[in-house]
Amino acid sequence: MNDVCNAPGLLPVETAIKNMLSAISFKKGAQTLSIMQSVGRILADDVKSSINVPAHDNSAMDGYALCISEGLKTYKQIGSVFAGQTFKNTLTPGQCVRIMTGAALPPGANAVVMQENATANNDEITFTGNIELNANVRFAGEDIADNSVVLKAGRKLKGVDVGLLASIGINQVSVYETLKVAVFSTGDELIEPGNALPAGAIYESNRAVIISELNDQNIEVIDFGIIPDDKTLIKNTFVKANEQADAVISSGGVSVGEADFTKEVLNEIGDIHFWKIAMKPGKPFAFGKLPNSYFFGLPGNPVSAAVTLERLVKPALTKLSGNEHKAKLRLKAVTTAQIKKRPGRTDFQRGIAHNDEHNNLVVSPVVKQGSGVLSSLSKANCLIVVPAKSGNIAEGETVEIELL
């Protein structure tokens, strides 16, 4: 098997994402769930409505439903209708009924006048202002038409979607099975938080970030913990992870150190599609295929791991879960300070975006941009995207940002 890890050149970020998405095949099965359990899950089938929403013409406000008589200002009230009720008699020109918001429009009614524009004198109701045809009327099917597709397969369901499903009488949906992702970090220097820290060791934080982000994506995580820099142990872990998960995310071991065994193991048991990305932070990133899963080799530096997870891994997991990948939204902002950069790689610098006193969007680069400075990413609310060909950017220039 060729070792493409040592291939010359660096892969552009967008090319890397495109290649990953092309290589990934979605194969998850489906299950039926109550809509109350479906938030965060991916729809396996289109959902169609079997009714109109609203089901009937109804009033958009409290007031009077009337049958317009040209030029008439005073109408005779012949009854009232509340939400959940119907008025069976048909209105004729010059007649009206008291009506509440959401109540079905009586037969013959063709406008609603708000109660603030009406004066009652027993059953004589006088209206001020112009009375317009179909004013304040919500028509049947105006929101959702019978037999129309309400939500398409591949959509990740939100809380409001559950309400939408309930509004058309659906209480169960078919969703794809939850994605399973195995996670572990490699390195003799790594110690689990909560234990004493020996000289020369560091607390392992990458898994905390990765697992938290995956949990937020409604992904089932299989945590294999910290694996020492031992080739046999790393290989055994990859084999077990591949057997249990749809994807495997490792952190560390994809650089060029003597004890970095991850890419060696991957070359032996899988197929590395590419390694080394033209991005900063995050150059040593590996992607490929194991016998039963896909793998993503993240750098060991905390910021590099977090940024490659956000920019490279999440789009791939989106497709693997059955959801449609969409490019991240970018906004334009004016930088409040110089941004230092060398041409060659796309930079994702940490920044704090906010509105200035004139309500213009500005961004302030975080002072410490080192790939090991996790506190800088904690302070940031966006990534400043600086193109590969760009050099230093002066204060006051416009840049593109991606909100975190």
MIRO-527925 format. One line per field, with one value per residue (C-alpha): x, y, z; residue in three letters; residue number from 1. Coordinates in steps of 0.02 Angstrom, whole numbers. Layout:
BEGIN
c1: c(X / ...) .
c2: c(Y / ...) .
c3: c(Z / ...) .
residu: c(ALA / ...) .
num: c(NUM / ...) .
This chain:
BEGIN
c1: c(0 / 70 / 118 / 38 / 83 / 248 / 176 / 243 / 134 / -12 / -195 / -302 / -439 / -588 / -510 / -487 / -671 / -727 / -621 / -686 / -867 / -838 / -757 / -892 / -1041 / -1194 / -1264 / -1360 / -1524 / -1684 / -1795 / -1964 / -1969 / -2096 / -2079 / -2040 / -1883 / -1831 / -1744 / -1568 / -1603 / -1598 / -1759 / -1750 / -1904 / -1994 / -2139 / -2301 / -2451 / -2620 / -2714 / -2719 / -2644 / -2745 / -2879 / -3008 / -3017 / -3000 / -2980 / -2808 / -2868 / -3007 / -3143 / -3291 / -3312 / -3429 / -3504 / -3458 / -3595 / -3520 / -3512 / -3597 / -3518 / -3645 / -3680 / -3799 / -3719 / -3809 / -3699 / -3522 / -3394 / -3246 / -3089 / -3135 / -3316 / -3406 / -3547 / -3668 / -3777 / -3721 / -3692 / -3775 / -3716 / -3730 / -3717 / -3572 / -3525 / -3407 / -3254 / -3097 / -2922 / -2909 / -3096 / -3164 / -3235 / -3425 / -3496 / -3521 / -3394 / -3260 / -3168 / -3123 / -3114 / -3014 / -3114 / -3019 / -3101 / -3278 / -3410 / -3556 / -3731 / -3829 / -3827 / -3778 / -3589 / -3513 / -3340 / -3213 / -3091 / -3096 / -3162 / -3056 / -3101 / -3012 / -2933 / -2865 / -2916 / -2799 / -2847 / -2853 / -2686 / -2602 / -2463 / -2460 / -2556 / -2632 / -2513 / -2365 / -2190 / -2164 / -1991 / -1871 / -1767 / -1593 / -1653 / -1587 / -1741 / -1754 / -1875 / -1983 / -1990 / -2067 / -2201 / -2226 / -2250 / -2373 / -2471 / -2508 / -2557 / -2397 / -2334 / -2199 / -2062 / -1932 / -1755 / -1583 / -1494 / -1377 / -1199 / -1069 / -898 / -749 / -630 / -457 / -297 / -119 / 34 / 141 / 136 / -53 / -139 / -326 / -392 / -419 / -254 / -89 / 18 / 194 / 342 / 341 / 159 / 7 / -178 / -268 / -399 / -430 / -552 / -650 / -674 / -707 / -831 / -924 / -943 / -1000 / -1126 / -1194 / -1216 / -1320 / -1184 / -1155 / -976 / -869 / -725 / -567 / -473 / -286 / -174 / 14 / 140 / 150 / 121 / 39 / -81 / -125 / -156 / -265 / -365 / -395 / -451 / -576 / -637 / -664 / -770 / -885 / -901 / -947 / -802 / -643 / -566 / -391 / -294 / -105 / 18 / -1 / 147 / 329 / 399 / 487 / 346 / 204 / 138 / -40 / -7 / 102 / -40 / -167 / -59 / -54 / -238 / -324 / -308 / -249 / -331 / -229 / -119 / -58 / -178 / -132 / -212 / -154 / -181 / -203 / -78 / -50 / -224 / -258 / -414 / -446 / -542 / -533 / -615 / -784 / -767 / -687 / -546 / -495 / -323 / -320 / -161 / -110 / -103 / -268 / -315 / -264 / -372 / -522 / -508 / -486 / -635 / -740 / -681 / -642 / -721 / -894 / -936 / -886 / -987 / -1135 / -1137 / -1102 / -1254 / -1368 / -1381 / -1347 / -1181 / -1191 / -1041 / -1019 / -1093 / -961 / -984 / -880 / -805 / -677 / -525 / -478 / -295 / -162 / -172 / -2 / 13 / 134 / 71 / 53 / -86 / -265 / -264 / -408 / -363 / -462 / -561 / -693 / -830 / -946 / -1040 / -953 / -1037 / -1101 / -1174 / -1043 / -976 / -795 / -675 / -530 / -397 / -356 / -179 / -108 / -132 / -20 / -90 / -66 / -158 / -330 / -382 / -377 / -510 / -614 / -611 / -652 / -826 / -768 / -629 / -551 / -526 / -369 / -342 / -186 / -111 / -136 / 1 / -19 / -185 / -185 / -300 / -461 / -467 / -616 / -599 / -714 / -763 / -853 / -949 / -913) .
c2: c(0 / 170 / 288 / 448 / 529 / 579 / 646 / 820 / 974 / 1021 / 997 / 1156 / 1157 / 1161 / 1025 / 917 / 940 / 902 / 745 / 683 / 710 / 620 / 472 / 450 / 338 / 349 / 179 / 200 / 110 / 192 / 178 / 249 / 367 / 475 / 655 / 702 / 594 / 651 / 818 / 813 / 658 / 651 / 619 / 461 / 500 / 652 / 705 / 754 / 838 / 753 / 912 / 1098 / 1214 / 1311 / 1181 / 1318 / 1503 / 1590 / 1758 / 1832 / 1937 / 1974 / 2078 / 2058 / 1946 / 2024 / 2006 / 2167 / 2280 / 2414 / 2583 / 2520 / 2567 / 2499 / 2311 / 2201 / 2075 / 1907 / 1804 / 1762 / 1626 / 1575 / 1474 / 1291 / 1331 / 1354 / 1471 / 1374 / 1514 / 1602 / 1790 / 1903 / 2078 / 2196 / 2059 / 2023 / 1910 / 1937 / 1828 / 1778 / 1748 / 1579 / 1550 / 1480 / 1612 / 1595 / 1553 / 1712 / 1814 / 1896 / 2013 / 2038 / 2209 / 2223 / 2264 / 2428 / 2493 / 2448 / 2531 / 2427 / 2491 / 2336 / 2232 / 2379 / 2381 / 2534 / 2520 / 2658 / 2665 / 2569 / 2391 / 2288 / 2121 / 1974 / 2089 / 1996 / 1826 / 1675 / 1557 / 1367 / 1292 / 1463 / 1392 / 1211 / 1138 / 965 / 833 / 953 / 902 / 986 / 920 / 831 / 676 / 721 / 863 / 873 / 901 / 1054 / 1087 / 1195 / 1052 / 942 / 1075 / 1080 / 891 / 900 / 1036 / 916 / 773 / 670 / 589 / 472 / 492 / 383 / 440 / 371 / 272 / 373 / 390 / 302 / 382 / 309 / 435 / 417 / 517 / 454 / 508 / 452 / 629 / 633 / 620 / 611 / 766 / 731 / 638 / 704 / 782 / 707 / 811 / 828 / 772 / 872 / 850 / 779 / 904 / 858 / 718 / 835 / 955 / 820 / 720 / 876 / 935 / 763 / 751 / 919 / 845 / 701 / 575 / 418 / 424 / 273 / 336 / 230 / 352 / 387 / 264 / 264 / 288 / 102 / 43 / -122 / -37 / 95 / -37 / -141 / 14 / 56 / -123 / -121 / 53 / 4 / -144 / -38 / 130 / 215 / 335 / 343 / 505 / 500 / 645 / 652 / 538 / 608 / 725 / 685 / 634 / 469 / 411 / 460 / 288 / 330 / 355 / 199 / 96 / 172 / 129 / -52 / -81 / 49 / 167 / 345 / 461 / 614 / 688 / 867 / 1011 / 1187 / 1263 / 1343 / 1281 / 1100 / 1050 / 869 / 800 / 626 / 555 / 383 / 220 / 74 / -92 / -43 / 142 / 307 / 383 / 560 / 589 / 755 / 846 / 838 / 1025 / 1076 / 1221 / 1123 / 977 / 1090 / 1187 / 1032 / 954 / 1107 / 1138 / 963 / 826 / 900 / 918 / 736 / 675 / 776 / 675 / 512 / 542 / 566 / 754 / 876 / 968 / 1155 / 1270 / 1373 / 1547 / 1683 / 1864 / 2016 / 2115 / 2254 / 2205 / 2317 / 2267 / 2202 / 2017 / 1937 / 1799 / 1720 / 1670 / 1484 / 1414 / 1463 / 1535 / 1514 / 1642 / 1662 / 1823 / 1914 / 1987 / 2125 / 2279 / 2446 / 2609 / 2632 / 2455 / 2395 / 2219 / 2221 / 2086 / 2092 / 1957 / 1866 / 1914 / 1738 / 1633 / 1484 / 1311 / 1259 / 1407 / 1333 / 1483 / 1589 / 1478 / 1488 / 1679 / 1683 / 1684 / 1669 / 1613 / 1743 / 1659 / 1725 / 1654 / 1551 / 1682 / 1825 / 1903 / 2025 / 2116 / 2295 / 2365 / 2430 / 2306 / 2194 / 2009 / 1857 / 1772 / 1611 / 1616 / 1479) .
c3: c(0 / -47 / 94 / 34 / 200 / 124 / -39 / -79 / -65 / 45 / 1 / -1 / 131 / 13 / -94 / 61 / 108 / -70 / -77 / 90 / 41 / -124 / -36 / 97 / 64 / 176 / 227 / 390 / 421 / 482 / 634 / 684 / 832 / 921 / 864 / 1044 / 1033 / 860 / 892 / 823 / 717 / 527 / 429 / 326 / 219 / 152 / 264 / 176 / 252 / 238 / 286 / 251 / 380 / 427 / 404 / 368 / 331 / 498 / 583 / 609 / 757 / 879 / 797 / 682 / 530 / 404 / 233 / 145 / 80 / -30 / 59 / 217 / 384 / 508 / 510 / 607 / 726 / 716 / 831 / 885 / 854 / 963 / 921 / 907 / 860 / 695 / 644 / 536 / 465 / 307 / 320 / 194 / 145 / 294 / 427 / 546 / 692 / 839 / 807 / 904 / 838 / 754 / 745 / 582 / 465 / 449 / 277 / 177 / 278 / 171 / 289 / 472 / 556 / 716 / 872 / 898 / 738 / 792 / 901 / 965 / 999 / 1047 / 887 / 777 / 744 / 662 / 584 / 552 / 408 / 245 / 245 / 125 / 48 / 134 / 263 / 417 / 347 / 354 / 214 / 221 / 165 / 174 / 284 / 224 / 78 / 83 / 7 / 3 / 63 / 231 / 276 / 159 / 194 / 257 / 367 / 544 / 650 / 762 / 902 / 790 / 663 / 796 / 819 / 631 / 626 / 769 / 678 / 535 / 651 / 638 / 798 / 728 / 598 / 513 / 556 / 518 / 653 / 762 / 698 / 806 / 821 / 914 / 994 / 1072 / 1097 / 1087 / 1184 / 1333 / 1400 / 1419 / 1589 / 1624 / 1717 / 1902 / 1924 / 1989 / 1852 / 1843 / 1784 / 1595 / 1577 / 1521 / 1549 / 1398 / 1336 / 1154 / 1192 / 1306 / 1160 / 1030 / 1135 / 1191 / 1011 / 952 / 1093 / 1038 / 864 / 935 / 891 / 995 / 1059 / 1101 / 1207 / 1202 / 1314 / 1306 / 1212 / 1248 / 1108 / 1074 / 896 / 947 / 1069 / 940 / 807 / 924 / 968 / 785 / 751 / 896 / 853 / 672 / 727 / 835 / 749 / 586 / 604 / 707 / 768 / 841 / 911 / 899 / 813 / 636 / 642 / 601 / 771 / 801 / 916 / 799 / 751 / 699 / 514 / 509 / 581 / 464 / 316 / 373 / 410 / 302 / 156 / 186 / 61 / 107 / 242 / 267 / 236 / 180 / 334 / 496 / 626 / 577 / 442 / 503 / 470 / 400 / 319 / 249 / 252 / 372 / 329 / 407 / 448 / 403 / 504 / 543 / 616 / 708 / 762 / 944 / 976 / 1060 / 945 / 789 / 844 / 880 / 716 / 607 / 695 / 655 / 477 / 412 / 518 / 547 / 361 / 335 / 484 / 421 / 260 / 351 / 461 / 308 / 326 / 185 / 202 / 177 / 172 / 329 / 325 / 309 / 358 / 315 / 458 / 478 / 579 / 726 / 723 / 605 / 564 / 541 / 411 / 289 / 116 / 84 / 195 / 235 / 410 / 531 / 662 / 820 / 835 / 936 / 825 / 885 / 825 / 847 / 900 / 721 / 720 / 595 / 614 / 669 / 726 / 847 / 826 / 987 / 1038 / 1063 / 906 / 949 / 910 / 1090 / 1166 / 1197 / 1301 / 1142 / 1063 / 1222 / 1212 / 1027 / 951 / 771 / 655 / 541 / 372 / 287 / 111 / 72 / -45 / 76 / 181 / 326 / 336 / 397 / 529 / 452 / 308 / 276 / 312 / 312 / 473 / 521 / 683 / 809) .
residu: c(MET / ASN / ASP / VAL / CYS / ASN / ALA / PRO / GLY / LEU / LEU / PRO / VAL / GLU / THR / ALA / ILE / LYS / ASN / MET / LEU / SER / ALA / ILE / SER / PHE / LYS / LYS / GLY / ALA / GLN / THR / LEU / SER / ILE / MET / GLN / SER / VAL / GLY / ARG / ILE / LEU / ALA / ASP / ASP / VAL / LYS / SER / SER / ILE / ASN / VAL / PRO / ALA / HIS / ASP / ASN / SER / ALA / MET / ASP / GLY / TYR / ALA / LEU / CYS / ILE / SER / GLU / GLY / LEU / LYS / THR / TYR / LYS / GLN / ILE / GLY / SER / VAL / PHE / ALA / GLY / GLN / THR / PHE / LYS / ASN / THR / LEU / THR / PRO / GLY / GLN / CYS / VAL / ARG / ILE / MET / THR / GLY / ALA / ALA / LEU / PRO / PRO / GLY / ALA / ASN / ALA / VAL / VAL / MET / GLN / GLU / ASN / ALA / THR / ALA / ASN / ASN / ASP / GLU / ILE / THR / PHE / THR / GLY / ASN / ILE / GLU / LEU / ASN / ALA / ASN / VAL / ARG / PHE / ALA / GLY / GLU / ASP / ILE / ALA / ASP / ASN / SER / VAL / VAL / LEU / LYS / ALA / GLY / ARG / LYS / LEU / LYS / GLY / VAL / ASP / VAL / GLY / LEU / LEU / ALA / SER / ILE / GLY / ILE / ASN / GLN / VAL / SER / VAL / TYR / GLU / THR / LEU / LYS / VAL / ALA / VAL / PHE / SER / THR / GLY / ASP / GLU / LEU / ILE / GLU / PRO / GLY / ASN / ALA / LEU / PRO / ALA / GLY / ALA / ILE / TYR / GLU / SER / ASN / ARG / ALA / VAL / ILE / ILE / SER / GLU / LEU / ASN / ASP / GLN / ASN / ILE / GLU / VAL / ILE / ASP / PHE / GLY / ILE / ILE / PRO / ASP / ASP / LYS / THR / LEU / ILE / LYS / ASN / THR / PHE / VAL / LYS / ALA / ASN / GLU / GLN / ALA / ASP / ALA / VAL / ILE / SER / SER / GLY / GLY / VAL / SER / VAL / GLY / GLU / ALA / ASP / PHE / THR / LYS / GLU / VAL / LEU / ASN / GLU / ILE / GLY / ASP / ILE / HIS / PHE / TRP / LYS / ILE / ALA / MET / LYS / PRO / GLY / LYS / PRO / PHE / ALA / PHE / GLY / LYS / LEU / PRO / ASN / SER / TYR / PHE / PHE / GLY / LEU / PRO / GLY / ASN / PRO / VAL / SER / ALA / ALA / VAL / THR / LEU / GLU / ARG / LEU / VAL / LYS / PRO / ALA / LEU / THR / LYS / LEU / SER / GLY / ASN / GLU / HIS / LYS / ALA / LYS / LEU / ARG / LEU / LYS / ALA / VAL / THR / THR / ALA / GLN / ILE / LYS / LYS / ARG / PRO / GLY / ARG / THR / ASP / PHE / GLN / ARG / GLY / ILE / ALA / HIS / ASN / ASP / GLU / HIS / ASN / ASN / LEU / VAL / VAL / SER / PRO / VAL / VAL / LYS / GLN / GLY / SER / GLY / VAL / LEU / SER / SER / LEU / SER / LYS / ALA / ASN / CYS / LEU / ILE / VAL / VAL / PRO / ALA / LYS / SER / GLY / ASN / ILE / ALA / GLU / GLY / GLU / THR / VAL / GLU / ILE / GLU / LEU / LEU) .
num: c(1 / 2 / 3 / 4 / 5 / 6 / 7 / 8 / 9 / 10 / 11 / 12 / 13 / 14 / 15 / 16 / 17 / 18 / 19 / 20 / 21 / 22 / 23 / 24 / 25 / 26 / 27 / 28 / 29 / 30 / 31 / 32 / 33 / 34 / 35 / 36 / 37 / 38 / 39 / 40 / 41 / 42 / 43 / 44 / 45 / 46 / 47 / 48 / 49 / 50 / 51 / 52 / 53 / 54 / 55 / 56 / 57 / 58 / 59 / 60 / 61 / 62 / 63 / 64 / 65 / 66 / 67 / 68 / 69 / 70 / 71 / 72 / 73 / 74 / 75 / 76 / 77 / 78 / 79 / 80 / 81 / 82 / 83 / 84 / 85 / 86 / 87 / 88 / 89 / 90 / 91 / 92 / 93 / 94 / 95 / 96 / 97 / 98 / 99 / 100 / 101 / 102 / 103 / 104 / 105 / 106 / 107 / 108 / 109 / 110 / 111 / 112 / 113 / 114 / 115 / 116 / 117 / 118 / 119 / 120 / 121 / 122 / 123 / 124 / 125 / 126 / 127 / 128 / 129 / 130 / 131 / 132 / 133 / 134 / 135 / 136 / 137 / 138 / 139 / 140 / 141 / 142 / 143 / 144 / 145 / 146 / 147 / 148 / 149 / 150 / 151 / 152 / 153 / 154 / 155 / 156 / 157 / 158 / 159 / 160 / 161 / 162 / 163 / 164 / 165 / 166 / 167 / 168 / 169 / 170 / 171 / 172 / 173 / 174 / 175 / 176 / 177 / 178 / 179 / 180 / 181 / 182 / 183 / 184 / 185 / 186 / 187 / 188 / 189 / 190 / 191 / 192 / 193 / 194 / 195 / 196 / 197 / 198 / 199 / 200 / 201 / 202 / 203 / 204 / 205 / 206 / 207 / 208 / 209 / 210 / 211 / 212 / 213 / 214 / 215 / 216 / 217 / 218 / 219 / 220 / 221 / 222 / 223 / 224 / 225 / 226 / 227 / 228 / 229 / 230 / 231 / 232 / 233 / 234 / 235 / 236 / 237 / 238 / 239 / 240 / 241 / 242 / 243 / 244 / 245 / 246 / 247 / 248 / 249 / 250 / 251 / 252 / 253 / 254 / 255 / 256 / 257 / 258 / 259 / 260 / 261 / 262 / 263 / 264 / 265 / 266 / 267 / 268 / 269 / 270 / 271 / 272 / 273 / 274 / 275 / 276 / 277 / 278 / 279 / 280 / 281 / 282 / 283 / 284 / 285 / 286 / 287 / 288 / 289 / 290 / 291 / 292 / 293 / 294 / 295 / 296 / 297 / 298 / 299 / 300 / 301 / 302 / 303 / 304 / 305 / 306 / 307 / 308 / 309 / 310 / 311 / 312 / 313 / 314 / 315 / 316 / 317 / 318 / 319 / 320 / 321 / 322 / 323 / 324 / 325 / 326 / 327 / 328 / 329 / 330 / 331 / 332 / 333 / 334 / 335 / 336 / 337 / 338 / 339 / 340 / 341 / 342 / 343 / 344 / 345 / 346 / 347 / 348 / 349 / 350 / 351 / 352 / 353 / 354 / 355 / 356 / 357 / 358 / 359 / 360 / 361 / 362 / 363 / 364 / 365 / 366 / 367 / 368 / 369 / 370 / 371 / 372 / 373 / 374 / 375 / 376 / 377 / 378 / 379 / 380 / 381 / 382 / 383 / 384 / 385 / 386 / 387 / 388 / 389 / 390 / 391 / 392 / 393 / 394 / 395 / 396 / 397 / 398 / 399 / 400 / 401 / 402 / 403 / 404) .
